[in-house]
Amino acid sequence: MTRLPLALLLMTALPAAAQAPRAGQPPARAPSAPASNAPTPAARTVPDRTSQAYGDWVVRCENRLAEGAAPAARTCEMAQGVQNQAQQPVAQIAVGRPTRDQPWRLVVAVPVNILAAAPARLMAEDQGPPVPLQLRICVPTSCMLELELNEPLLRQLRSRDNGVGRVEYKLANEAEMAIPLSFRGFAAAFEALQREPG
């Protein structure tokens, strides 16, 4: 499983209709600008990306340039990758929100062989009952499990700064899976994430 782009982990909250044009409909074109003698703009540059580690979490941000009617924006999330014994990535966990007026979400990207009928859940070691995760969307390379983080749950996760947990789900062959989750650095990473303007 390859590392997912920042936008993919957070766009699970956006309706599919807003992400792509309808079948048979040509993509929208920006209105043509009136001719002028001004020099043509420089070729579009790659958006700026930044990252900062906090324990086992990384706060990563991306500056997106304005496109068409969409204004420029800064998108940030805190993330943690999980590898197997062969050092191959098996899952990615991210916390973020698409816009400031939306709630914080925890999104877990897992391989596509998940059993959709079986419940997935987040377990924090020695603290409280399991928290159910919703299977939100699958794309060709992964499926997204999602959890809206309310204030009591955020407080609980931030208090587990040196603790561990796991994400549990079943594979299509009904084998049990447990993805380890470290909370080391979670509180500091979340504080840094909250300070980001995007």
C-alpha positions as CSV (number, residue, x, y, z in Angstrom):
1,M,0.0,0.0,0.0
2,T,1.6,3.3,-1.1
3,R,1.5,6.5,0.9
4,L,-1.7,8.3,0.3
5,P,-1.6,12.0,-0.8
6,L,-2.7,14.4,1.9
7,A,-5.9,15.4,0.2
8,L,-7.1,11.8,-0.1
9,L,-7.2,11.2,3.6
10,L,-9.3,14.3,4.3
11,M,-11.5,14.4,1.2
12,T,-13.5,11.4,2.5
13,A,-15.8,14.0,4.1
14,L,-16.6,15.6,0.7
15,P,-19.6,14.4,-1.3
16,A,-18.5,12.4,-4.4
17,A,-20.6,14.8,-6.6
18,A,-18.3,17.6,-5.6
19,Q,-15.1,15.7,-6.5
20,A,-15.7,14.9,-10.2
21,P,-17.9,16.0,-13.1
22,R,-20.8,13.8,-14.1
23,A,-20.4,11.2,-16.8
24,G,-20.7,12.7,-20.2
25,Q,-20.2,16.2,-18.9
26,P,-17.1,18.0,-20.0
27,P,-14.9,19.5,-17.3
28,A,-15.6,23.1,-16.4
29,R,-13.4,25.6,-18.1
30,A,-12.3,28.9,-16.7
31,P,-13.5,31.9,-18.6
32,S,-10.9,33.2,-21.1
33,A,-9.1,36.3,-20.1
34,P,-9.2,39.3,-22.4
35,A,-6.2,39.7,-24.5
36,S,-3.5,42.0,-23.1
37,N,0.1,42.9,-23.7
38,A,1.1,41.6,-20.3
39,P,3.7,38.8,-20.3
40,T,2.3,35.3,-19.9
41,P,2.4,34.0,-16.3
42,A,5.2,31.6,-15.3
43,A,4.5,27.9,-15.4
44,R,2.5,26.7,-12.4
45,T,4.8,25.6,-9.5
46,V,4.4,22.6,-7.3
47,P,2.4,23.4,-4.1
48,D,4.6,24.0,-1.0
49,R,4.6,21.1,1.4
50,T,5.9,21.1,5.0
51,S,6.1,18.4,7.7
52,Q,7.1,18.4,11.4
53,A,7.5,15.3,13.6
54,Y,6.0,15.0,17.1
55,G,6.8,11.6,18.6
56,D,5.2,9.0,16.3
57,W,3.0,11.6,14.5
58,V,3.9,14.0,11.7
59,V,2.0,17.2,11.0
60,R,2.1,17.8,7.3
61,C,0.6,20.7,5.4
62,E,0.2,21.5,1.7
63,N,-0.4,24.9,0.1
64,R,-2.9,24.6,-2.8
65,L,-2.9,27.2,-5.5
66,A,-6.1,28.8,-6.7
67,E,-7.8,26.9,-9.5
68,G,-10.8,28.2,-11.4
69,A,-13.3,29.4,-8.8
70,A,-11.5,27.6,-6.0
71,P,-9.4,30.0,-3.8
72,A,-5.9,29.2,-2.6
73,A,-6.0,27.1,0.5
74,R,-3.7,25.4,3.1
75,T,-4.6,21.9,4.1
76,C,-3.0,20.2,7.2
77,E,-3.3,16.9,9.0
78,M,-1.4,14.9,11.5
79,A,-0.6,11.4,10.4
80,Q,1.1,8.1,11.3
81,G,2.1,5.3,9.0
82,V,2.1,1.6,10.1
83,Q,4.4,-1.0,8.6
84,N,4.6,-4.7,8.8
85,Q,7.7,-6.7,9.8
86,A,9.1,-6.5,6.2
87,Q,8.9,-2.6,6.6
88,Q,6.1,-2.4,4.0
89,P,3.3,0.1,4.7
90,V,0.0,-1.6,5.7
91,A,-2.1,1.4,7.0
92,Q,-2.1,5.1,7.4
93,I,-3.8,7.0,10.2
94,A,-4.6,10.7,9.9
95,V,-6.4,13.4,11.9
96,G,-7.7,16.5,10.3
97,R,-10.6,18.4,8.8
98,P,-11.3,19.6,5.3
99,T,-12.3,23.1,6.5
100,R,-12.3,25.0,9.8
101,D,-16.1,24.8,10.2
102,Q,-16.1,21.0,10.0
103,P,-15.4,18.6,12.9
104,W,-12.1,16.9,13.4
105,R,-12.0,13.4,11.9
106,L,-9.7,10.4,12.4
107,V,-9.3,8.5,9.1
108,V,-7.6,5.1,8.7
109,A,-6.6,3.9,5.3
110,V,-6.4,0.1,5.1
111,P,-6.0,-2.4,2.3
112,V,-9.1,-3.1,0.1
113,N,-9.6,-6.7,1.3
114,I,-11.6,-5.5,4.3
115,L,-14.9,-7.2,5.2
116,A,-17.4,-4.4,4.9
117,A,-20.1,-6.3,6.9
118,A,-18.0,-6.6,10.0
119,P,-17.7,-3.6,12.3
120,A,-14.3,-1.9,12.7
121,R,-13.3,-0.2,15.9
122,L,-10.7,1.9,17.6
123,M,-9.3,0.6,20.9
124,A,-7.3,2.7,23.4
125,E,-5.3,0.4,25.7
126,D,-6.8,0.1,29.1
127,Q,-9.2,3.1,28.6
128,G,-12.9,2.9,27.9
129,P,-14.9,0.8,25.5
130,P,-14.1,0.4,21.8
131,V,-15.1,3.2,19.5
132,P,-16.8,2.2,16.3
133,L,-15.3,3.3,12.9
134,Q,-17.4,3.8,9.8
135,L,-16.3,2.3,6.5
136,R,-16.5,5.5,4.5
137,I,-15.2,4.9,1.0
138,C,-13.0,2.5,-1.0
139,V,-10.7,3.6,-3.9
140,P,-8.6,1.1,-6.0
141,T,-5.7,1.1,-3.5
142,S,-7.3,1.4,-0.1
143,C,-10.5,1.7,2.0
144,M,-11.1,4.5,4.5
145,L,-12.4,4.0,8.0
146,E,-13.6,7.2,9.6
147,L,-14.5,8.5,13.1
148,E,-15.7,12.0,14.0
149,L,-13.7,13.2,17.0
150,N,-15.9,15.0,19.5
151,E,-14.5,16.9,22.5
152,P,-14.7,14.1,25.1
153,L,-13.0,11.6,22.7
154,L,-10.3,14.2,21.7
155,R,-9.6,14.8,25.4
156,Q,-9.2,11.0,26.0
157,L,-6.8,10.6,23.0
158,R,-4.7,13.6,24.1
159,S,-4.4,12.2,27.6
160,R,-2.9,8.9,26.2
161,D,0.2,10.7,25.0
162,N,2.5,7.7,25.8
163,G,-0.1,5.0,25.4
164,V,-0.9,2.6,22.6
165,G,-4.0,1.4,20.9
166,R,-5.2,-0.4,17.8
167,V,-7.6,-0.4,15.0
168,E,-9.5,-3.7,14.7
169,Y,-11.3,-5.0,11.6
170,K,-11.9,-8.2,9.6
171,L,-10.5,-9.2,6.3
172,A,-12.7,-10.6,3.5
173,N,-11.7,-14.2,4.6
174,E,-12.9,-13.2,8.2
175,A,-9.4,-13.2,9.6
176,E,-9.1,-10.7,12.5
177,M,-6.7,-7.7,11.9
178,A,-5.3,-5.4,14.5
179,I,-3.4,-2.3,13.3
180,P,-1.2,-0.9,16.1
181,L,-1.6,2.8,16.9
182,S,0.8,4.9,19.0
183,F,-0.3,8.0,20.9
184,R,3.2,9.1,21.6
185,G,3.3,12.8,20.5
186,F,-0.4,12.9,19.8
187,A,-1.1,15.8,22.1
188,A,1.8,18.0,20.8
189,A,0.9,17.2,17.2
190,F,-2.7,18.1,17.7
191,E,-1.8,21.4,19.4
192,A,0.4,22.2,16.4
193,L,-2.4,21.2,14.0
194,Q,-4.8,23.5,15.7
195,R,-2.4,26.4,15.3
196,E,-2.3,26.0,11.5
197,P,-4.3,28.7,9.7
198,G,-5.8,26.2,7.2
